[in-house]
Amino acid sequence: MADIYATPEADLSQDIELDRAGGNIDDAVTGNFQVGMLQTLGEAWRGLKGFKLKCCIALIIYMVVFLGLAMLLGALAAGLVATGADESVSGVLSMVLQIVVNLVMLPIGVSIMVMAMRHANGKPVSAGEIFRHFDVTLGLFLVYIFLTIVMVILGIGTALIGSLLGNGLLFAVPVAALVGIYLMFAYTYAMPLVLEKKMGFWHALETSRRAITHVWFRFFGFLCLVTLINAIPLILPGILMALLGSALGLVSLLALVAWVWTVPWAILAMSMVYQKIFGVEAHTLADQG
């Protein structure tokens, strides 16, 4: 017989589940999810209100930080060269400076997608959120290093096969290109998984690859369409400039105006696809003090 005086027990697991949104990792890696790419683009367009300005401000901050770091570190490198440092020291310094830039910029850049995730779920966002995720800097950097190594290996492997087989380049180049394209798209969400779900870098890489493989061709088409949408503001004004002799400044201005819509639209659409496949965790959607 039930104890009527017992302390009521809440179903905390259900509450936690309700606090998150979208899919989950288990379903993602097994392909047990549904995501309409064109439908998601439409949803993102309709959800742009309230996100465009904050996203653009975040992107401007990103560019200012990047340019500031590049100028500062460039000045340091120039100063070292001016003191008479040899080329080997300058080379090492350049490598170190590039690592520093990546360590700072990677968390800032990926954080913009987290802003989009919060906006898509009706949560308040601010451009300052891009500075809140430096705790996952190492994981993001390891993903970056891994992807760089993979691309270098593919390039070197192609060259070796070509040199060993003579006409082997006719076979090696297409194969390497296909492998590289597959991996480039399959690993798209590795960095967001590191940041949003606090995954280890290898777990994030494999989770992204296994999930995206189930919808690779649709995802490939989706990203190509998103890229085309953001390229059109350059292509069409460029055609007009060629036909009508318009000023380059006008072309740049038209592109910038269009990007105020298309770039946030692309980021929001990418975040919505992520949510439908992997889900967004409760800590991501929680109120931020």
C-alpha positions as CSV (number, residue, x, y, z in Angstrom):
1,M,0.0,0.0,0.0
2,A,1.4,3.4,-0.9
3,D,2.6,5.7,1.9
4,I,0.3,8.7,1.7
5,Y,2.7,10.6,3.9
6,A,5.7,10.1,1.8
7,T,7.4,13.1,0.1
8,P,6.1,13.4,-3.5
9,E,8.8,12.5,-6.0
10,A,9.0,14.6,-9.1
11,D,10.0,13.0,-12.4
12,L,13.2,14.9,-12.8
13,S,14.4,13.0,-15.8
14,Q,11.3,14.1,-17.7
15,D,11.9,17.8,-16.7
16,I,15.5,17.6,-17.9
17,E,14.3,16.1,-21.2
18,L,11.7,18.8,-21.6
19,D,14.4,21.5,-21.0
20,R,16.3,20.5,-24.2
21,A,15.1,20.7,-27.8
22,G,15.4,18.7,-31.0
23,G,17.0,15.4,-31.6
24,N,19.5,13.4,-29.6
25,I,22.9,11.8,-30.2
26,D,21.7,8.2,-30.1
27,D,19.2,8.8,-32.9
28,A,21.6,11.0,-34.8
29,V,24.3,8.4,-35.2
30,T,21.8,5.7,-36.2
31,G,20.1,7.9,-38.7
32,N,16.8,7.9,-36.8
33,F,15.8,11.5,-37.5
34,Q,14.0,13.6,-40.0
35,V,15.2,16.9,-41.4
36,G,13.9,18.7,-44.4
37,M,16.7,20.9,-45.7
38,L,14.5,23.3,-47.8
39,Q,11.9,23.4,-45.1
40,T,14.5,24.4,-42.6
41,L,15.7,27.2,-44.9
42,G,12.1,28.5,-44.9
43,E,11.9,28.2,-41.2
44,A,15.1,30.1,-40.8
45,W,14.0,32.9,-43.1
46,R,10.8,33.3,-41.1
47,G,12.7,33.4,-37.9
48,L,15.2,36.1,-38.9
49,K,13.4,38.9,-37.1
50,G,15.3,39.8,-33.9
51,F,18.4,37.9,-35.0
52,K,19.9,39.8,-37.9
53,L,21.2,42.8,-36.0
54,K,22.7,40.8,-33.1
55,C,24.3,38.3,-35.5
56,C,25.8,41.1,-37.6
57,I,27.2,42.8,-34.5
58,A,28.7,39.5,-33.4
59,L,30.3,39.0,-36.9
60,I,31.7,42.6,-36.8
61,I,33.2,41.9,-33.4
62,Y,34.7,38.7,-34.7
63,M,36.3,40.6,-37.6
64,V,37.6,43.4,-35.3
65,V,39.1,40.9,-32.9
66,F,40.7,39.0,-35.8
67,L,42.1,42.1,-37.4
68,G,43.3,43.4,-34.1
69,L,45.1,40.2,-33.3
70,A,46.6,40.0,-36.8
71,M,47.9,43.6,-36.6
72,L,49.3,43.1,-33.1
73,L,51.0,39.8,-33.8
74,G,52.2,41.1,-37.1
75,A,53.8,44.0,-35.4
76,L,55.5,41.6,-32.9
77,A,56.9,39.5,-35.8
78,A,58.1,42.6,-37.7
79,G,59.8,43.8,-34.5
80,L,61.6,40.5,-34.1
81,V,62.8,40.6,-37.7
82,A,64.0,44.1,-37.2
83,T,66.2,43.0,-34.4
84,G,68.0,40.7,-36.7
85,A,66.4,37.3,-35.9
86,D,67.2,34.6,-38.4
87,E,64.6,33.1,-40.7
88,S,64.2,29.9,-38.6
89,V,63.2,31.9,-35.6
90,S,60.8,34.0,-37.7
91,G,59.2,30.8,-39.1
92,V,58.7,29.4,-35.6
93,L,57.2,32.7,-34.4
94,S,54.8,32.8,-37.4
95,M,53.6,29.3,-36.5
96,V,53.1,30.2,-32.8
97,L,51.2,33.4,-33.8
98,Q,48.9,31.4,-36.1
99,I,48.2,29.0,-33.2
100,V,47.4,32.0,-30.9
101,V,45.0,33.5,-33.5
102,N,43.2,30.1,-33.9
103,L,43.0,29.6,-30.1
104,V,41.2,32.9,-29.7
105,M,39.1,32.9,-32.9
106,L,37.7,29.4,-33.0
107,P,35.5,29.6,-29.8
108,I,34.3,33.1,-30.9
109,G,33.3,31.9,-34.4
110,V,31.5,28.7,-33.3
111,S,29.7,30.6,-30.5
112,I,27.8,32.6,-33.2
113,M,26.0,29.3,-34.1
114,V,25.1,28.8,-30.4
115,M,23.5,32.3,-30.5
116,A,21.4,31.1,-33.4
117,M,20.4,28.0,-31.5
118,R,19.2,30.1,-28.6
119,H,17.3,32.4,-30.9
120,A,15.6,29.5,-32.7
121,N,14.2,28.4,-29.4
122,G,12.9,31.8,-28.3
123,K,15.7,32.6,-25.9
124,P,17.3,36.0,-25.5
125,V,20.6,36.5,-27.2
126,S,23.3,39.1,-27.2
127,A,26.5,39.6,-29.3
128,G,28.5,39.3,-26.1
129,E,27.8,35.6,-25.8
130,I,30.6,34.9,-28.3
131,F,33.1,35.4,-25.5
132,R,31.6,32.8,-23.1
133,H,33.0,29.6,-24.5
134,F,36.7,29.7,-24.1
135,D,36.5,26.7,-21.9
136,V,36.3,24.4,-25.0
137,T,39.2,26.1,-26.8
138,L,41.5,23.1,-26.7
139,G,38.8,20.7,-28.1
140,L,38.1,23.1,-31.0
141,F,41.7,23.5,-31.7
142,L,42.3,19.7,-31.8
143,V,39.4,19.4,-34.3
144,Y,41.0,22.1,-36.4
145,I,44.4,20.4,-36.3
146,F,42.9,17.0,-37.2
147,L,41.1,18.4,-40.2
148,T,44.2,20.2,-41.3
149,I,46.3,17.0,-41.0
150,V,43.7,15.0,-43.0
151,M,43.7,17.5,-45.9
152,V,47.5,17.5,-45.9
153,I,47.7,13.7,-45.9
154,L,45.2,13.6,-48.8
155,G,47.3,16.1,-50.7
156,I,50.6,14.3,-50.1
157,G,49.1,10.9,-50.8
158,T,47.8,12.2,-54.1
159,A,51.2,13.5,-55.1
160,L,53.0,10.2,-54.0
161,I,50.6,8.1,-56.0
162,G,51.0,10.3,-59.0
163,S,54.8,10.1,-58.8
164,L,54.9,6.3,-58.3
165,L,52.4,5.4,-60.9
166,G,53.1,8.0,-63.5
167,N,49.6,8.5,-64.9
168,G,48.3,7.6,-61.4
169,L,47.2,11.2,-60.9
170,L,44.3,10.6,-63.3
171,F,43.0,8.1,-60.6
172,A,44.4,9.6,-57.4
173,V,43.2,13.2,-57.8
174,P,39.5,12.3,-58.2
175,V,39.6,9.8,-55.4
176,A,41.4,12.2,-53.0
177,A,39.0,15.0,-54.0
178,L,36.0,12.8,-53.3
179,V,37.3,11.7,-50.0
180,G,38.2,15.3,-49.0
181,I,34.7,16.6,-50.0
182,Y,33.0,13.8,-48.1
183,L,35.0,14.4,-44.9
184,M,34.7,18.2,-45.2
185,F,30.9,18.1,-45.2
186,A,30.6,15.1,-42.8
187,Y,32.7,16.9,-40.2
188,T,30.8,20.2,-40.5
189,Y,29.2,19.9,-37.0
190,A,32.3,18.6,-35.1
191,M,33.1,22.0,-33.7
192,P,29.6,22.9,-32.7
193,L,29.3,19.5,-30.9
194,V,32.5,20.2,-29.0
195,L,31.2,23.6,-27.9
196,E,27.5,22.9,-27.4
197,K,27.7,19.4,-25.9
198,K,31.2,19.6,-24.3
199,M,32.3,16.5,-26.3
200,G,35.9,15.4,-26.7
201,F,37.3,16.2,-30.1
202,W,37.3,12.7,-31.4
203,H,33.8,11.9,-30.2
204,A,32.6,15.1,-31.8
205,L,34.3,14.2,-35.1
206,E,32.9,10.7,-35.3
207,T,29.4,11.8,-34.1
208,S,29.2,14.5,-36.8
209,R,30.5,12.1,-39.5
210,R,28.2,9.2,-38.6
211,A,25.1,11.4,-38.4
212,I,25.7,13.5,-41.5
213,T,26.6,10.4,-43.6
214,H,22.9,9.3,-43.3
215,V,21.9,12.5,-45.1
216,W,25.1,13.4,-46.8
217,F,23.8,14.1,-50.3
218,R,20.9,16.2,-49.0
219,F,23.2,18.1,-46.6
220,F,25.7,18.6,-49.5
221,G,22.9,20.2,-51.6
222,F,21.8,22.3,-48.6
223,L,25.3,23.7,-48.0
224,C,25.8,24.4,-51.7
225,L,22.5,26.3,-51.8
226,V,23.4,28.3,-48.7
227,T,26.8,29.1,-50.3
228,L,25.1,30.2,-53.5
229,I,22.7,32.4,-51.7
230,N,25.6,34.2,-50.1
231,A,27.5,34.4,-53.3
232,I,24.6,35.9,-55.3
233,P,25.1,39.4,-53.7
234,L,28.6,39.4,-55.2
235,I,27.7,37.8,-58.5
236,L,24.7,39.9,-59.6
237,P,26.2,43.3,-58.8
238,G,29.4,42.1,-60.5
239,I,27.4,41.4,-63.7
240,L,25.8,44.8,-63.4
241,M,29.2,46.4,-63.0
242,A,30.5,44.6,-66.1
243,L,27.4,45.5,-68.2
244,L,26.7,49.0,-66.9
245,G,30.2,50.1,-65.8
246,S,29.0,50.7,-62.2
247,A,31.5,51.6,-59.6
248,L,33.2,48.9,-57.5
249,G,32.1,50.8,-54.4
250,L,28.5,50.4,-55.3
251,V,28.9,46.7,-55.9
252,S,30.5,46.3,-52.5
253,L,27.7,48.3,-50.8
254,L,25.0,46.2,-52.5
255,A,26.8,43.0,-51.3
256,L,27.1,44.2,-47.8
257,V,23.4,45.2,-47.6
258,A,22.4,41.8,-48.9
259,W,24.7,40.0,-46.5
260,V,22.8,41.6,-43.6
261,W,20.0,39.2,-44.5
262,T,21.8,36.2,-46.1
263,V,24.6,35.6,-43.7
264,P,22.4,35.5,-40.5
265,W,19.9,33.4,-42.5
266,A,22.6,30.9,-43.4
267,I,23.8,30.7,-39.7
268,L,20.3,30.3,-38.4
269,A,19.5,27.6,-40.9
270,M,22.7,25.7,-40.0
271,S,21.8,25.9,-36.4
272,M,18.3,24.6,-37.0
273,V,19.6,21.6,-39.0
274,Y,22.0,20.9,-36.1
275,Q,19.1,21.0,-33.6
276,K,16.9,18.6,-35.6
277,I,19.8,16.1,-35.9
278,F,21.6,16.4,-32.6
279,G,19.3,18.4,-30.3
280,V,20.2,21.4,-28.2
281,E,21.1,20.8,-24.5
282,A,19.4,22.4,-21.5
283,H,22.5,24.2,-20.5
284,T,22.7,25.9,-23.9
285,L,19.1,27.1,-23.6
286,A,19.3,28.1,-19.9
287,D,19.0,31.7,-18.9
288,Q,22.4,33.4,-18.9
289,G,23.4,35.8,-16.1
